[in-house]
């Protein structure tokens, strides 16, 4: 059996339950079935062949189901497709640090939060289409209910895409890696930080992201701002999210100061006694070594 034939057989096997699956889910299923050494051309050609022969049908960008079946959406609620989130990210080549960071952010933070909030997340490398990829990106920026953008690395394409999205006055969330600066032109835009090496911060970032996603209003936004309650509501939500973020940061700073103050006060109390009693100082040092 050829590689393309194996891909088609496994894709049909996955889609046989009548549910909708994305390209990334198809590829994950192929990997689970130990089919990994195929090219993007073989995969795309297999999908195009199944579409041409009406074995499967395209539901949306990068999402498919088996043709001729009743709607059975395992990921939908009450028969309605989930909202869509387009993830703008500096993807990079396979094996690079950029790609590793992008994949970890996508898999461990963005996708789980989106799924929890009833969104179907997609990144541009998950699109499987013969259309212009540029047009696919612009369509997603125009049509998807939510966009989450990672500004890490100052990727020019990312900044173009967030600018394009912003002009549509639709919900967008900015992320960046902790301790990385962003250009002055966008520094005033609230950007949530993440640190993939700190599990506590990953949890905090996910909580904040979930809160922001749930607070946005996803009604269709008209071209004109005048009388546009959705646009105005989202502007209010953005401001409230900004205030909440600043409160969180301030709270963390206060905790740090409190800890520093406590340590200082303790040392003020202990130092005179330790000077008077060197043996106690030695005992304290030995005790501290046990807790390092």
Secondary structure, 3 states (H helix, E strand, C coil): CCHHHHHHHHHHHHHCCCCCEEHHHHHHHHHHCCCCCCCHHHHHHHHHHHHHCCCEEEEECCEEEECCCCCCCCCCECCECCEEEEEECCCCCCCCHHHHHHHHHHHHHHHHHHHHCCEEEEEHHHCCCCCCHHHHHHHHHHHCCEEEEECCCCCHHHHHHHHHHHHCCCCEEEEEECCCCCCHHHCCCCEEEECCCCHHHHHHHHHHHHHHHHHCCCCCCCCCCCCCHHHHHHHHHHHHHHHHHHHHHHHHHHHHHHHHHHHHHHHHHHHHHHHHCHHHHHHHHHHHHCCC
